[in-house]
Amino acid sequence: MKRIFASLFAFSLLCSCSGKSTSENVVLAKESQPKNLQVAVNPELEKLSRVLSSMSEKCKNAIPNGNPQEFLSDLHKVLEWDEQNQSEDISLYYLIDKKHKVGEDYVPLDLVPVKNNEFWNVSRNDLSLRREAYDALEKLSQAALNDGIKLLVSSTYRSYSYQERLFDRYVKQDGLELAERYSARPGTSQHQLGVAVDFGSITDDWGETKMGKWVYDHAADYGWSLSFPQGYEDVTGYMWECWHFRYIGVEACRFQKKWFSNVQQFMLEFVDAWESID
Ligand SMILES: [Zn+2]
């Protein structure tokens, strides 16, 4: 409860002392405070405090100290970008993990086939991505080409039933406990959203290749975020996957890096909580 909470408290005191009271400010009289000490709090700051309080300890600890107003300004850029750029489909920040799912019937509205072309190579011929992710993959791949690297796209959208077959196969191969650490149960995979790409050989070694290093260094500049970073299995539920990136947009990648220790899971959990709480 330190870090941004300390800043929040300092800011709320500042509001009450400065005498500034705009229509956006409300006066909250908390029962724990003396009756003559009423603290003026911006409703957004009060909401931020509540949302942060609802986050896991790990997420709270990942958030650096900073100016809450700056945090809120950055948050609104992220939310506005999603509103302006996304189609009629679900939000590009949709939280999906071991606890948050999509239905068996969910299929992205606008799936675009991903075939071999001048930008990239594919490792199979039945790949597809949601439109926004496809367009962003073009931009990423163009930048890679400019640096002399042609990306290899190995896995993209997967239907619920495809993920089901995949997960069952891994369970038979490695047992349930191990399979859970690297493969998603049907309905819980970012691949079903049509916004995730597995690059290259889909092995740890790929991270050390020229292509792997380039993608790691530049993906966020084009809105692609590493979903399962090294050392966060207890947070994401999955072992490190150097090859798996999710498209969330440039603003969200910046927000994730600046305020959430560059951990996508923390950032998306926060946005989900912000959108869920009044
Ligand atoms: Zn993947």
Boltz pocket constraint, residues with backbone or C-beta under 6 A from the ligand:
constraints:
  - pocket:
      binder: B
      contacts: [[A, 155], [A, 191], [A, 196], [A, 197], [A, 198], [A, 243], [A, 244], [A, 245]]
      max_distance: 6.0
